């Protein structure tokens, strides 16, 4: 019976540590992958990895950064294992073009698209800070760069977004 009690205690500890972050982990994986199904797969695999290594977590206060790091690495592993198919858009029929066309543009859609167009080095810290509430220190630990580099990337990301949105307003 002691093994059952230990297993139950382990499950409860894992659930206590992970439960508050599940939705944010999914949102982050979705921002990384831009694919809801892939985001679910990435989070599921990340949680499995976290479960296997939860005993190695030294500081429960760093669980947020630890979990997001696992999701980020699992997302990268996905692309290491899988070669993505590409589609020649020049040869698409009118019906196929309609499938990939976007609907009416709104300010939110324009901003979302501008964020998607940012290079990963700028998009990732911006999403982590603005949408997921990470501090500069947490982002630095997570991305394995110094806090000054995080601040620089955040500044450049915002500057690029302002330039993009301003250019779109002028051309509209």
Secondary structure, DSSP 8 states (H G I E B T S, - for coil): -HHHHHHHHHHHHHHHHHGGGHHHHHHHHHHHHS-HHHHHHHHHHHHHHHHHHGGG---GGGHHHHHHHHHHHHHHHHHHH-------GGG--HHHHHHH------HHHHHHHHHHHS-HHHHHHHIIIIIT---HHHHHHHHTS-HHHHHHHHHHHHHHHHHHHHHHHHH-
